[in-house]
Amino acid sequence: MTALQLQGQAAKQASRILATAGTNTKNDALLKMADAILENEEYILSENAKDLENAVSGGMSKAMLDRLSLDHNRILSVVDGLKQVAAAADPIGEFESTITRPNGLVIGKKRVPLGVIAIIYEARPNVTVDAAALCLKSGNAVILRGGKEAILSNTAFVTVMRNALKTSGLPEDCVSLVADTSRASANELMTLSEYVDVLIPRGGAGLIRSVVEGAKVPVIETGVGNCHVYADDSADLEMAANIIYNAKCSRPSVCNAAETLLVARSIAKQFLPMAKKLLDKNNTRILGCAETRAILEGIEEADEAAYATEFGDYVLAVKVVSDIDEAIEHITKYSTGHSECIVTSDYFNAQRFLNEVDAAAVYVNASTRFTDGGEFGLGAEIGISTQKMHARGPMGLYELTSSKFIIYGNGQVR
């Protein structure tokens, strides 16, 4: 057997024990993991500093460095996330319904774990802890496969969490990390159907595409966020400018950041300079259509590829459109189904946008940056699903479960 097959086998064995663990046992493990991370903060930050040093020498962008970076406040945030998951309701064992059939059979449907979840992700070490916490609470073992940029940070987190699991009475293989960050390990993990029940990729478009196309394991597609903000002809211009500034610049590397601004032609001359003034605070590079470039002199041209790109950086594509029909048509063509926003004072345009735009989250007069489990009041999340089967939008504990039917009889035969 290969090293990864052995890891998968160990995770599968651990998942059987975890599936029947009580809520108190799981919560105790999560709280011990939280305490252990705080106790080992210096070690974790020192390993992260090495990752950052390697990333800087490798030419990583400022936005991506922000995703990779840990500090005391982010460690506290990670620890708080663990405590929030511990405090959350446990979906495992919940009965959705119970009925009694005419023949006397009592049939119930209850929530159960998926089994072993594998997660392939890029340079965000906080995902390591968030994913481990959510999988553990929902009764699933997890195999984590992060990117090479964060390997030392991820290893530090997983080492600390596995040591904490040993003291909680749960198998340490409930959480494991693939040490090999080569493409070969990702490819093998995608085909490990004997041991892995579900694969969740988190990262850029290239990663998501390669997983969806190459996996033999069931995949929940997440993350790719070519998100749009459309300022229509009735928009409050100051509100629209603030929304696009927040959606693009508050954290450009994340999947709910806006990548394209669409502007109704009737307001473009007045609105675009207002928006640019805010975007310039972060030296945002603007790529525009011909009409945009006529209004904002000196900006670069936006070609077809620009409108299809998730930049993940301080780059924004802009297009002037005639009306809501053209805006919806553009979004339909280029959207990845993540988060879309209209800024408008027109009730009917708002309702049209909500009804006709097909995405996991559709906004009226609010930033796309709110697409997040915590912001939606759902607690921590493992990612934003952009598919339509099983889960869509922020994926929390409930979305990491399945169901099975429980049938009680007293001798019935068919």
TORVOMI-865815 format. One record per residue (C-alpha): x, y, z; residue in three letters. Coordinates in steps of 0.02 Angstrom, whole numbers, plus 32768, in hexadecimal, padded with zeros to 4 digits. Layout:
! residues N
XYZALA...
***
This chain:
! residues 414
800080008000MET803880B37FE1THR8051812D8070ALA7FB081868041LEU7F4E80E3803BGLN7F8C80BA80EALEU7F5881688121GLN7EAD814E80D4GLY7E9B80A68129GLN7EC680F281D2ALA7E49818081B5ALA7DC181048188LYS7DDF80A18228GLN7DDD8141828EALA7D3D817A823ASER7CE080DF827AARG7D0D810B832DILE7CE881C48316LEU7C3F81A082C7ALA7BFF8159836BTHR7C5781D583DFALA7BE3823B844CGLY7BD182F68440THR7C2B831284E5ASN7CC082AC84ABTHR7CCD830F840ALYS7CB983B58462ASN7D3E838684E1ASP7DB6835E8453ALA7D93840483FELEU7DB18467849ELEU7E52840884BELYS7E8A8431840DMET7E6484E9842DALA7EC984EA84CDASP7F59848F847AALA7F62850D83ECILE7F6C859C8468LEU7FF2854284CCGLU80568522842DASN803A85CD83DCGLU80F485F883D9GLU811E8555837FTYR8091856D8300ILE80C0862282DBLEU817885F582C7SER814C85718245GLU80D985EC81EEASN8167866B81E8ALA81CF85EB8188LYS814185D1810DASP8132868D80F6LEU81EC86A080D9GLU81E7861A8053ASN814C86698004ALA819B87167FFCVAL823886D17FAASER81C886757F30GLY817187157EFCGLY80C586F67F48MET804D87897F33SER801E87FA7FC3LYS7F6B87BB7FC4ALA7FA287057FCBMET8021872C8053LEU7F90877080B9ASP7F3686C980A7ARG7FD1866B80DFLEU7FFE86DC8171SER7FD986B38227LEU7FEA872682BEASP7FAB87298371HIS7F00876B8340ASN7EE986E782BAARG7F1D86608334ILE7E9986A383ACLEU7E1B869F831DSER7E4785EA82F6VAL7E3385BC83AEVAL7D8E861883B8ASP7D5485B7831FGLY7D7885138377LEU7D15854C840FLYS7C83858483A2GLN7C7C84D9834FVAL7C81848683FAALA7BEE84F38431ALA7B8984D08393ALA7AFB8452838FALA7B3283A4835BASP7ACF836B82C2PRO7B0282B482D3ILE7A748245830FGLY79ED82C782EFGLU794B827C82ADPHE790282E0821DGLU785E8282821ESER780981E6825FTHR776E81968214ILE770980FA8237THR76D0809C819DARG762780438190PRO76827F9C81A4ASN76CB7FD5824BGLY777C7FFA8212LEU77C58091826BVAL783A80EC81F2ILE78AF81778227GLY793481D981CDLYS79CD8215822ELYS7A6C8276820DARG7B0E82138201VAL7BC3824081D3PRO7C0182368121LEU7C9781CF815AGLY7D438208811FVAL7D4F82B580D2ILE7DE982E88070ALA7E0C83A08056ILE7E8683E67FD6ILE7EAB849E7FF2TYR7F2B85267FD6GLU7F8C85A3803FALA7F1385C280D0ARG7F50856B816FPRO7EB3859F81D0ASN7E538528815EVAL7EB6849A81ADTHR7E6784BA8257VAL7DBB84EF8219ASP7DAA845181AFALA7DE983DF8239ALA7D6E842B82B5ALA7CD6841F8246LEU7CFD836E820ECYS7D1C833482C0LEU7C7A837F8304LYS7C1683338275SER7C6282888297GLY7CD4828181FFASN7D8C825781F6ALA7DEB82D18188VAL7E8382C28118ILE7ECD836F80F8LEU7F3883938061ARG7F7384488063GLY7FE684A27FEAGLY80A284A57FF2LYS80A0855E8021GLU8054853680CCALA809B848A80EEILE80FC84BB818BLEU8069851B81D4SER7FF0848E81ACASN8065840B81F5THR807484708296ALA7FB7848182A8PHE7F9683C98284VAL8021838D82F8THR7FD683F38386VAL7F2483B98362MET7F5483018354ARG7FAF830A83FCASN7F1283568448ALA7EA782CA83FELEU7F1482498456LYS7EE1829384FETHR7E28829884D1SER7E0D81DF84B4GLY7DF381F083F9LEU7E6A81A98376PRO7EED8226833BGLU7EC981EB8289ASP7E2282478292CYS7E9082D5824FVAL7F2382B881DBSER7F8B831D8161LEU7FD682E580BCVAL808E831180CEALA80B083028013ASP807A83A47FBDTHR80A383697F0CSER801F835E7E85ARG803082A17E8EALA7FEB829C7F40SER7F5583057F0EALA7F3482957E78ASN7F3D81F97EE4GLU7ECB82437F69LEU7E4982677EE3MET7E4181AE7EB8THR7E4281667F68LEU7D8D812E7F5DSER7DA980957FCDGLU7DCA81068062TYR7D8C81B78038VAL7CD081D68034ASP7CCF828D7FFEVAL7D5383037FB8LEU7D4783C07FD0ILE7DBF84317F70PRO7DDC84E27FB0ARG7E42855B7F48GLY7E5085B07EA0GLY7DFD85827DFCALA7E8E85157DC2GLY7E8B84AA7E5ELEU7DCD84967E5CILE7DCD84687DA4ARG7E5683E67DB5SER7DFD83937E47VAL7D5283917DF3VAL7D9B834A7D53GLU7E1382CD7DA3GLY7DB8828A7E3CALA7D6D81DC7E4BLYS7D30820A7EF9VAL7C8D826E7F08PRO7CB783287F07VAL7C5F83BD7F56ILE7C95844F7EE9GLU7CC084EC7F4BTHR7D1785907F47GLY7D2B85D77E99VAL7CE586867EA9GLY7CD686F17E0DASN7C5F87667E69CYS7C0988017E22HIS7BC388A47E65VAL7B4688FB7DF2TYR7B1D89B37E13ALA7A7A89D37DB8ASP7A338A7A7D7FASP79D48A967E23SER7A668A6C7E96ALA7A988ADB7F27ASP7B428B087EE1LEU7B9A8B1D7F87GLU7B558A777FC3MET7B8B8A227F21ALA7C3B8A697F2EALA7C4C8A2D7FE2ASN7C0A89817FB5ILE7C8189647F24ILE7D1389A67F8BTYR7CEB892D8018ASN7CC6889C7FA3ALA7D6988B27F45LYS7DE488F77FC3CYS7DB988BA8072SER7E0D8813804BARG7E2887FA7F90PRO7E72874B7F9CSER7DD486F67FDCVAL7D4D86A57F73CYS7CC2871E7FA3ASN7D2387B77F67ALA7CDC88107ECEALA7D3B87FE7E2BGLU7CCD88617DB3THR7C6C89047DC4LEU7BDB891E7D4DLEU7B9689CF7D3EVAL7AF78A0E7CECALA7B228A867C5EARG7AB38B127CA2SER7B1B8B237D42ILE7BC78AF07D02ALA7C118B9F7CE9LYS7BE18BD47D98GLN7BFE8B2F7DF2PHE7CA08AE97DACLEU7D0F8B797DEAPRO7CC08B677E97MET7CE48AAD7E9AALA7D958AC37E59LYS7DBD8B417EE0LYS7D9B8ABC7F64LEU7DEE8A2F7F03LEU7E8A8A9A7EF0ASP7EA38A907FADLYS7EE089E07F90ASN7F328A037EE8ASN7EB289947E94THR7EDB89717DDFARG7E40898F7D74ILE7E2189387CCELEU7D9389887C6DGLY7D2989807BD1CYS7D358A0B7B4FALA7CAF8A757BA5GLU7D048A607C4ETHR7DAC8A947C04ARG7D5C8B2E7BB7ALA7D238B647C65ILE7DBA8B2A7CC9LEU7E528B5B7C65GLU7EF08AF57C70GLY7EA58A4E7CA4ILE7EC789AC7C49GLU7E5389537BD1GLU7DE888C37C10ALA7DE488347B95ASP7D7687997B95GLU7DEE873D7C0AALA7DE887C97C8BALA7D2D87B47CA3TYR7D4486F97CBCALA7DD187097D3BTHR7DD086F67DF7GLU7E61876D7E19PHE7E77874F7ED3GLY7ED487F57EDBASP7EBC88B27ED0TYR7E7F88A57E1CVAL7DCE88CE7DE2LEU7D7A88BA7D39ALA7CF9893F7D0EVAL7C7389437C89LYS7BEE89C47C5FVAL7B4889717C32VAL7AA889B87BEBSER7A3089737C6DASP7A0788E47CE3ILE79E8886F7C50ASP7A9B88817C14GLU7ADD88757CC5ALA7A8287D17CE5ILE7ABA878F7C3CGLU7B7087B97C66HIS7B6387677D12ILE7B1186CC7CC8THR7BA286BB7C4ELYS7C3386D67CC7TYR7BF586AF7D77SER7C3786177DD4THR7B97860F7E3AGLY7BE386507EDBHIS7BA486FE7F0DSER7B5387897EA6GLU7B1688367ED9CYS7AA588BF7E94ILE7AA7896F7EDCVAL79FF89BD7EB6THR796E8A237EF8SER78F589D07E7FASP788E89487ED4TYR786488F27E31PHE791988ED7DF7ASN794A88A67E9FALA78CA881C7E90GLN78FB87F57DDDARG79B187E77E11PHE798687747EA3LEU791887077E36ASN798086FD7D98GLU7A3586F97DD5VAL7A6B86467DF8ASP7AE986457E86ALA7AFE85FF7F35ALA7AE886AD7F7FALA7A90873F7F2AVAL7A9487EC7F7DTYR7A33888D7F73VAL7A9389247FB4ASN7B1888C58018ALA7BCB888D7FFBSER7BEF87DF7FBATHR7C6F87CF8046ARG7BE2879780BAPHE7BDB86EA8069THR7C22868F80FEASP7BDE8612817BGLY7C0486818210GLY7BB9871D81BFGLU7B1C86BB8191PHE7B0886818245GLY7B2E85CC8216LEU7BD185BF8276GLY7C768584822DALA7C798543817CGLU7CE484CD8117ILE7CCD852E8076GLY7C4D857D8003ILE7BFB84FD7F92SER7BD9853C7EE2THR7B83849C7EABGLN7ACB84707EC1LYS7ACE83BC7EFEMET7AC983987FBAHIS7B0F84407FF2ALA7B1184F17FAEARG7B5D858D7FFAGLY7BB9858D80A2PRO7BD484D980DAMET7BC884C08195GLY7BB184278203LEU7B0B83F281B9TYR7B5283EF8108GLU7BDA83768142LEU7B5982F2816CTHR7AED8277810ESER7A5482178147SER7A1A8165815ALYS797081168176PHE795180BC821AILE78C3803C8214ILE78727FE582A8TYR78037F4F8289GLY77B27EC082E8ASN77BD7E358268GLY777A7E8881CCGLN77A57E338126VAL77817E6D8076ARG
***
